[in-house]
Amino acid sequence: MSTAESLRVPYFRPCISDDEISEVVACLKSGWLTTGPRVERFESEFCQAVRGKYGIAVNSCTAALHLAVEALGLQPGQAVLVPTMTFASTAEVVRYQGAIPILVDCDPLTFHIDLKDAESKLSRLRAGTLPFTDKVDPVGIIPVHVGGAMIDMEQVQSFADDHGLWVVEDAAHAFPAAIKSKGSDGWRYCGENTAAVTCFSFYTNKTITTAEGGMAVTRDQALADRIRQMSLHGLSHDAWNRYRGGAAWDYRIVAPGYKYNMTDVAASLGIIQLQRAEELRCQRETIAASYSEQLRNVDEIELPESFEDRIHAWHLFPIRLCLDRLSVDRNVFIQRMKELGVGCSVHWRPLHLHPYYESLGWEANDLPIATREWQRLISLPIYPGMREQETRHVVDVVRGLCGNFSLRPTPERR
């Protein structure tokens, strides 16, 4: 068996250096493991990186999203526009509050929330022609920066302003990411006052990691105070320091909060990963450029969009199969990729095609673009530390399978 045939490329591999390990060990030796000085440092330095004002570190992006909608006062009988092309968290935090997620179709090129469909959904909501949405009041919208390329948040905010909606950003894929400010040569970073609250993920396969973790960033002090309070059981602010020397032991419960706080052990990873964030992003960008160059002439696939006016985080590199040019479907293609040693994934099965949302009345033809496009999607491995022979193997496998399964009359390849 040749080296190429025996090579196994995982879908993801964490990029942890000796510096992260040393910082975690230092934390373990410090005697302070839970929320403390390292969390405070991570919050401060992350806010500086995204040009935000207040940052609250929590144990997941899901927690950040939940705390954001809670702080904004989301109530039963209200509705929030949510893209169907997203992970479970974006919509489930709306359900946590007893409110209704109104699923919105995606743009066919970027997979971002389609504001034209959002407009249509609002019209249908007001007309009472959407499933399970009688007498609900739309109050918010949660856009998702799919794969690490920012949606135009100025357009989103304009749409929200026109309809009296608040905006919470699901930026799980989008650090570090930015978009050119209109009428300016400067960059507007994701989290730089781009929404009422911007929520980031530091899950193990994200662009920087704390193993598990997230961050809520806002410029509104009242929102920040509420998010921080609710992230630890709804305790009064004086309770946060009660275990430090000289602090009072007493505390007050002022609201029924949650256990969402980040630990110093997790923040130890984040502090060093944050210092390496641009280096890690550049490595992913190099891999994305290599894929794009080597696969650009393969007629059986479509490559992800790139944007001159955006700094792309490249959390994902999703290709789309041209199924009308192939003799197999996406699932068979993925199976063959894995058999040939290439880990891959799909982002995502749209929410409306999951049993829970189907049971609420959503059907495939309610969101036709997402229904069609997700069947063509495959996310290729892209992570810092990928070796050249690994990226080459991924390319060779994709090109080889496209050639083997092509429906073109000639076997000749470009």
C-alpha positions in Angstrom: 0.0 0.0 0.0 1.4 3.4 -1.0 1.8 6.3 1.5 -1.0 8.2 -0.2 -3.3 5.2 0.1 -2.6 4.7 3.8 -2.7 8.4 4.8 -5.6 9.3 7.1 -6.6 12.9 7.4 -9.0 13.6 10.3 -11.7 16.2 9.9 -10.2 18.2 12.7 -7.2 18.1 14.9 -6.7 20.6 17.8 -3.7 23.0 17.4 -2.3 23.2 21.0 1.2 24.5 21.6 3.5 24.2 24.6 2.5 27.7 25.6 -1.2 26.7 26.1 0.0 23.7 28.1 2.2 25.8 30.3 -0.5 28.3 31.0 -3.0 25.5 32.0 -0.4 24.0 34.3 0.2 27.4 35.8 -3.5 27.8 36.5 -3.6 24.3 38.1 -0.8 25.3 40.4 -2.3 28.7 41.2 -5.0 27.2 43.5 -7.7 29.0 41.6 -9.5 26.9 39.0 -13.0 28.3 38.5 -14.1 31.8 37.4 -11.4 34.2 38.5 -8.4 36.3 37.3 -7.8 34.3 34.1 -11.4 34.6 33.0 -11.2 38.4 33.7 -8.1 38.6 31.6 -9.5 36.6 28.8 -12.7 38.7 28.7 -10.6 41.9 28.6 -8.2 40.8 25.9 -10.9 39.3 23.7 -12.9 42.5 23.8 -9.8 44.4 22.7 -9.3 41.9 19.8 -12.9 42.4 18.5 -13.0 46.1 19.5 -16.0 45.4 21.8 -16.7 47.0 25.1 -18.0 44.4 27.5 -17.3 40.7 27.3 -18.8 37.9 29.5 -17.0 34.5 29.2 -19.3 31.5 29.5 -19.2 27.8 29.1 -20.6 27.7 25.5 -21.8 29.8 22.6 -25.3 28.3 23.3 -25.1 29.8 26.8 -24.1 33.2 25.4 -27.0 33.1 23.0 -29.4 32.1 25.7 -28.2 34.8 28.0 -28.4 37.4 25.2 -32.1 36.7 24.4 -33.0 36.5 28.1 -31.3 39.9 28.7 -33.2 41.4 25.8 -36.4 40.3 27.5 -37.6 37.6 25.1 -41.0 36.3 26.3 -43.5 33.6 25.5 -45.9 34.8 22.7 -43.0 36.5 20.9 -41.1 35.4 17.8 -37.5 35.6 16.5 -36.3 35.2 12.9 -33.7 32.4 12.8 -31.9 30.9 9.8 -32.8 27.3 9.1 -29.2 26.8 8.0 -27.6 26.7 11.4 -26.9 24.5 14.4 -29.5 23.6 17.0 -28.4 26.3 19.4 -29.5 29.3 17.4 -33.2 28.3 17.5 -33.3 26.3 20.7 -32.4 29.3 22.9 -35.6 31.0 21.6 -37.6 27.9 22.7 -35.9 28.0 26.1 -37.7 31.3 26.6 -41.0 29.9 25.4 -40.9 32.0 22.3 -41.2 30.9 18.6 -38.3 30.7 16.1 -39.5 31.7 12.7 -37.3 29.7 10.3 -35.8 31.7 7.3 -34.3 30.4 4.1 -30.7 31.0 3.0 -28.9 32.8 0.3 -28.0 30.2 -2.3 -24.3 31.4 -2.5 -23.3 32.3 1.0 -25.9 30.3 3.1 -26.5 33.4 5.1 -30.0 34.3 6.2 -32.0 35.6 3.2 -33.5 38.9 4.2 -36.0 38.8 1.3 -37.3 35.5 2.7 -37.2 37.1 6.2 -39.5 39.9 4.8 -41.8 37.3 3.4 -41.9 35.3 6.6 -42.8 38.4 8.5 -45.6 39.2 6.1 -46.9 35.6 6.4 -46.6 35.8 10.2 -48.7 38.9 10.3 -51.2 37.3 7.9 -51.5 34.2 10.1 -50.4 31.8 7.3 -47.3 30.4 8.9 -47.5 27.1 11.0 -48.0 27.3 14.8 -47.6 31.1 14.8 -51.0 32.5 15.8 -50.8 35.7 17.8 -47.0 35.9 18.1 -45.2 39.2 18.0 -41.8 39.3 16.1 -39.2 41.0 18.3 -35.7 39.9 17.1 -33.5 38.3 14.5 -30.4 36.1 14.9 -28.1 36.0 11.8 -25.3 33.5 11.6 -22.0 34.1 9.9 -21.8 30.7 8.1 -18.3 29.2 7.8 -16.5 32.4 9.0 -17.5 34.9 6.3 -19.6 37.8 7.8 -23.0 38.6 6.6 -23.4 42.4 5.9 -24.5 43.5 9.3 -25.4 47.0 8.2 -28.0 45.4 5.9 -29.2 43.2 8.8 -29.4 46.2 11.2 -31.3 48.3 8.6 -33.8 45.4 8.1 -34.1 45.1 11.9 -34.7 48.8 12.3 -37.4 48.8 9.7 -39.3 46.1 11.5 -38.5 47.1 15.1 -36.4 44.1 15.9 -33.3 43.6 18.1 -30.3 41.8 16.6 -28.3 39.1 18.3 -25.3 37.8 16.3 -24.4 34.1 16.2 -20.7 34.4 15.5 -19.8 30.9 16.5 -17.7 30.7 13.2 -16.6 34.2 12.9 -13.5 35.0 15.0 -11.4 36.7 13.8 -13.6 38.1 11.0 -14.3 41.6 9.6 -16.1 43.4 6.8 -15.2 46.7 5.1 -17.1 49.6 6.5 -19.3 51.3 3.8 -17.8 54.5 2.7 -14.5 53.8 4.4 -11.3 51.9 3.9 -11.5 50.6 7.5 -12.5 47.2 8.8 -15.5 46.6 11.1 -14.8 43.6 13.2 -17.3 41.0 14.2 -18.3 42.1 17.7 -17.5 45.7 17.1 -20.9 47.0 17.8 -22.3 44.9 15.0 -25.4 43.7 17.1 -27.0 44.2 20.5 -25.0 41.1 21.6 -22.5 39.1 19.6 -22.0 35.5 20.7 -18.7 33.6 20.0 -17.8 29.9 20.3 -14.6 28.4 21.6 -15.6 24.8 21.2 -12.8 22.4 20.5 -13.0 22.6 16.7 -13.6 26.4 16.5 -11.0 29.0 15.3 -9.7 29.4 18.8 -10.6 27.0 21.6 -11.0 26.8 25.4 -12.1 23.1 24.9 -15.7 24.2 25.7 -16.6 27.9 26.0 -18.2 31.0 24.6 -18.3 34.8 24.9 -21.1 37.4 24.8 -19.9 40.8 23.7 -21.9 44.0 23.9 -21.6 47.8 24.2 -24.7 48.0 26.4 -23.7 48.0 30.1 -27.2 47.1 31.2 -27.2 44.0 28.9 -23.7 43.1 30.1 -24.7 43.3 33.7 -27.8 41.2 33.2 -25.9 38.6 31.2 -23.1 38.4 33.8 -25.6 38.1 36.6 -27.7 35.4 35.0 -24.6 33.4 34.0 -24.1 32.5 37.6 -27.4 31.6 39.3 -28.7 35.2 39.2 -26.5 36.1 42.1 -25.9 39.7 43.2 -22.7 41.2 41.9 -21.1 41.2 45.4 -21.3 37.4 45.3 -18.7 37.1 42.6 -15.8 37.9 44.9 -17.0 36.1 48.0 -14.2 33.5 48.0 -11.4 36.0 47.7 -9.5 37.1 50.7 -11.3 39.8 52.7 -14.6 39.5 50.8 -17.9 39.1 52.6 -19.3 35.5 52.5 -22.9 36.6 52.0 -24.7 36.8 48.7 -28.2 37.5 47.3 -30.2 35.6 44.6 -31.9 38.4 42.6 -33.1 36.3 39.7 -33.5 32.6 38.7 -30.2 32.4 36.8 -28.1 29.6 35.2 -24.8 27.8 35.7 -23.0 29.1 32.6 -19.8 30.6 33.9 -16.4 29.8 32.3 -13.5 28.4 34.5 -10.0 29.8 34.8 -8.7 26.4 33.5 -10.6 27.0 30.2 -9.7 30.6 30.1 -6.0 29.6 30.3 -6.3 27.9 27.0 -8.2 30.9 25.6 -5.6 33.5 26.7 -2.8 31.8 24.6 -5.1 30.8 21.7 -6.2 34.4 21.5 -2.6 35.6 21.2 -2.2 33.1 18.2 -5.6 33.9 16.6 -4.3 35.7 13.5 -1.5 33.2 13.0 -4.1 30.4 13.2 -6.5 32.2 10.8 -3.7 32.8 8.3 -2.9 29.1 8.3 -6.6 28.2 7.6 -6.6 30.9 4.9 -3.6 29.4 3.2 -5.3 25.9 3.2 -8.4 27.5 1.7 -6.4 29.2 -1.0 -4.7 25.9 -1.8 -8.0 24.0 -2.0 -9.4 26.7 -4.2 -6.5 26.7 -6.6 -6.2 23.0 -7.0 -10.0 22.3 -7.2 -11.1 25.3 -9.3 -11.2 23.3 -12.6 -13.2 20.4 -11.2 -16.5 20.7 -13.0 -18.4 18.3 -10.6 -18.1 20.7 -7.6 -18.6 24.3 -6.6 -16.3 26.0 -4.2 -17.2 28.4 -1.4 -17.4 32.1 -2.1 -14.5 34.4 -1.2 -15.0 38.1 -0.6 -12.5 41.0 -1.2 -14.4 43.1 1.3 -14.2 40.6 4.2 -11.6 39.1 6.5 -12.7 35.4 6.4 -12.2 33.3 9.5 -12.3 30.1 7.4 -13.8 27.9 10.1 -15.3 25.8 7.3 -14.4 25.0 3.7 -17.7 23.7 2.3 -17.8 22.4 -1.3 -21.0 21.6 -3.1 -21.4 18.6 -5.4 -23.0 19.2 -8.8 -25.3 16.2 -8.5 -26.5 16.5 -12.1 -22.9 15.7 -13.1 -22.3 12.8 -10.8 -23.6 9.2 -10.7 -23.8 9.2 -6.9 -25.4 11.3 -4.2 -23.7 13.2 -1.4 -23.8 10.4 1.2 -22.1 7.9 -1.1 -19.5 10.5 -2.0 -18.8 11.1 1.8 -18.6 7.4 2.5 -16.0 6.9 -0.3 -14.0 9.9 1.0 -13.9 8.4 4.5 -12.9 5.0 3.1 -10.0 6.7 1.3 -8.8 8.4 4.5 -10.4 11.8 4.4 -12.5 12.9 7.3 -15.4 15.3 6.4 -18.7 16.5 7.6 -21.9 18.3 6.6 -23.0 21.7 7.9 -25.9 21.4 8.5 -29.1 19.5 8.1 -31.4 22.5 8.0 -33.5 22.9 11.2 -36.8 22.5 9.4 -35.8 19.0 8.3 -35.3 17.8 11.9 -38.1 15.9 13.5 -38.7 18.5 16.2 -39.3 21.3 13.8 -41.3 19.0 11.4 -43.5 18.2 14.3 -44.2 22.0 14.7 -45.5 22.2 11.2 -42.4 23.1 9.1 -42.2 21.4 5.7 -39.4 21.1 3.1 -41.1 23.5 0.6 -41.3 26.2 3.3 -37.6 26.7 2.8 -36.7 25.4 -0.7 -33.2 26.8 -1.1 -31.9 25.2 2.1 -33.8 22.0 1.3 -32.0 21.8 -2.0 -28.5 23.0 -1.2 -27.8 21.0 2.0 -28.0 17.8 0.0 -25.0 18.9 -2.0 -22.8 20.1 0.9 -19.5 18.5 2.2 -17.1 20.3 4.5 -13.5 19.5 3.9 -10.9 19.4 6.6 -9.4 22.8 7.3 -7.4 23.5 10.5 -4.0 24.9 11.5 -1.2 22.4 11.5 -2.5 20.5 8.4 0.6 19.2 6.6 1.0 19.8 2.8 0.7 16.1 2.1 -2.6 16.0 4.0 -4.1 18.9 2.0 -2.8 17.3 -1.2 -4.4 13.9 -0.2 -7.7 15.7 0.3 -7.5 17.3 -3.1 -6.4 14.0 -4.8 -9.4 12.1 -3.2 -11.9 14.8 -4.2 -10.6 15.0 -7.8 -10.3 11.2 -8.1 -13.9 10.6 -6.9 -15.2 13.3 -9.2 -13.5 11.6 -12.1 -14.7 8.2 -11.1 -18.3 9.3 -10.6 -18.5 11.8 -13.4 -21.4 11.6 -15.9 -19.4 13.4 -18.6 -19.1 11.4 -21.8 -15.3 11.8 -21.9 -12.9 10.6 -19.1 -10.4 13.3 -19.9 -9.7 15.6 -17.0 -8.4 19.1 -17.0 
